[in-house]
């Protein structure tokens, strides 16, 4: 039998979450494209492009979309969710640190 905490942790695997976010963001992104005037996207470095990909976003996503993807992942990987298992809590903390780094880089690139 799988430990309930283990099952919860497995359900929150990053790959599955990213796939889900990509699907949700594709829909919201397509809607946003239809509503806003077309402008050329700002140049994006390879590092920033990878960060957008981790968040499941296109490189021309708005700051609002970036914030939404960031907050969703933070809620899923918050270390307090894994208080019963210090090893998993440490892993979650590492994920949070990476997400904070990504968010800071993207917002800095956007000039916000």
N, C-alpha and C positions, 0 to 999 in steps of 0.2 A: 504494500500500500504506500502511496506517495504522501509524504508529509504535506499538510495543507500550505505551509509557508513555501515549500519547494514548488508546489503546484502554482501558487500565486506568482512566484518569481518566474517560472517558466512561461506563464501566460503573459508576462510583461517583457518578454525578450525583445531586444532592440529591433531586430529584423522585422518581426511581425508588426511592431508599432510603426516602424518607418513605412512599411508597405501600406498599412492602413492610412497613415497620414498623407502619403502620396496620393492615394485614391481620393481622399476627402479634399485635398488641396487642388487636385486637378479640376474637380468640379467647381470649387469656389474660384479658382483662377480663371477658368473659362468664362464664368459669369462676370468676373471683374473685367476681363478683356472686352467683353461685349459692351460694358457700360462706360469705359474710359476711352478717351482719344488715344490713338496709337502714337507712341513716341519711341525713338530708338532707346534701348536700354543702355545704362551706363556701362562702361567697360568693367569687367569682373576678372579678378585674378584667379588663378587656378585654386589657390587656397580658399578664397571666398566661395568659389563655385562648389568646391567639395563640402563646405559648410552648409550651403543651401541644399545640397543633395542629402546630407544627413538629416536636415530638418524636413525633407520631403517637399521642397519648394523649388520653383524655377528661379533663376537668377534675377528676374525682373519682378519678383514678388514685392508687395508693398510692406511697409514697416508694420502695419496692422497684421498682415498674414504671418510675418516673421514672429511677432509677439505671440500670436495665437498658437503657432506650432511649438514655440519655445515653452510656453506655459503648459501646454498639453503634455509634453514630454517630462517636464519637471514634476507634474502631478503624478505621473505614472512611475517615476523613478525616485520619489522622495524617500530618503533613508529611514524616516520614521515608519514607513510601511513594513520595514524588515527588522523591527526592534527585537524580535525573538532570535534572530540569527545574525551574529556580529559579522560573519564572513560575507553574507549577502548585503548587509548594511554597508560594509566597506565598498563593495562593488557598486552599489547604488550611489554612494558618495563620489566615487570616481566618475561615474556617468554624469552626475550633476556638475562636477567641476569642468568636465569637457563641454557640457551644454552651456555653462556660463561663459567659457572662453569663446565658443562659437557665437553666442549672442552678442558679446562685446565686440568681436571682430566685425560682424555684419552691421551692427548699429554704427560702429565707427566708420565703416565704409560708406554708409548711407548719410553720414554727417549728422547723426542725431545724438 
